[in-house]
Amino acid sequence: MKKLIALAFSLVASLAQASGGPTQLQSSGADLSDQASLQRGATLFMNYCMGCHSLKYLRYSRMAADLGLTEEQVMSSLNFTGIKFGEQMTVAMKPADGDKWIGKAAPDLSLTARVRGSSDWIYTYLKSFYRDPARPLGWNNVLFPGASMPNVLWELQGVQSAVFNAPEGGHAGGAPVFSHFEQAQPGRLKPEEFNQVARDISNFLQYAAEPAGLKRQQIGVWVLLFLSVLTILTWLLKHEYWRDVH
């Protein structure tokens, strides 16, 4: 079994390297207890992503309750589609429009963090865009080569170019291996500030993938306290039952 697991990890790494993408995801540092980060992430998502990507498994009212926002704040600053407060977070763009404008309808991102295993994939993806004139929209992504999505955060991050090395072993026709990024045009934010932007969006999508995760953490503390008290009571009860035996 251990050999099979090791082989599986080796195969995944080989495929990632063969596609020109990084073999290791960057840690997003997502923290669902950081409410300020979740609020910033929600704002960033609504302003930069919600035009194409929906969160159809999440409702505005649920997000407001979980993130400590009022209905007025959500409807005036985060809801740009006119959808009612208690409805699902969908977009006005129809699938046919997505096919026409960007070549493919933008997917719903409700479960992206769960599908990809963690928010680390989202964080790395947001930081891995680079200029590629060969692509229809002029952008490509090292982590997800051939992505049809443009870099919607380029004004914040700036424009970067990707440097690739020759295929390992010098095999003709092999896929080039990603080396590093070079900044071609500065953005409005410093690198560490953009990292925080990517982290906040990743954190918000981690929450959106399982909104109950916040409640589970809160309930978990009380469950542990209950089990601790129950353990003491159980020990006292056992001691009482066995007192006559000893």
Steps between C-alpha positions, in 0.01 A plus 500: 500500500781744588668428167174571315453832682859600427454406135182707479672809640793448265265477202315820597828685537624372166180609324519845655860539394428373151226760456741777586332576833653523845523172686423653839209717603559812704337515841206740505501532877119489491342552842122479529515664842636820340171678437669813364675290235172332406329839466782634281492181295126534446544859383782406262308204362188705433698774326740290292348152461123516540450650156559153352520248786203414719480350849166329451524283813527806724236762581562867572311473828712205617822679405390811688421304816827306491725796418342750739347721230166678498242466225556864407876448464452196278231648277673837455864390470514132403187424296537639148245274329178613670436152641297492821678472833379147570580358156799312365804689376465455125615722212311667221728352233341208318703194393453597135647844572804342662554275199477803271716746692774289659470169313353307792241568768665597828457222759332540835763533774298391803686172547836584342693486828359153574548369146862618496568367847569834671519873448873464423415413139288816463771715657769361271272527197428869561873571517597292195366706208744628239489673163474259208433657155425154362184473708168648373471743793874553536530325837607156618548334835796292614295294744214442254646526147252596232259667742244707309464745788690831472689643793228722647736612777775622269454866597569407862774244435658649189605305194751219533668278243587137553849365442526137392802273479569245231347154553692284744741265329493712187223294340381658177132585503477477879301754699707789639539512877386808691784684674378831643302817439640838398313824561430668167273777628440603861152495645322730742596280793832385638563123479424444868178702467389296201581181692249618761240559228548147365492365856173679583328372184626147569381523858154614389470217246613256770206625708259492203585134435370408846322782686417258782873484575474820703214365712675167537803668655282690746297192592816289524620695806176428685509136394849460645390666825195271517714191441742612771219537753346171387834324547521623859141396574558161340812445713310596817216265404744214436669572833162485677403168337829332577541635852327199663694256282835631617 
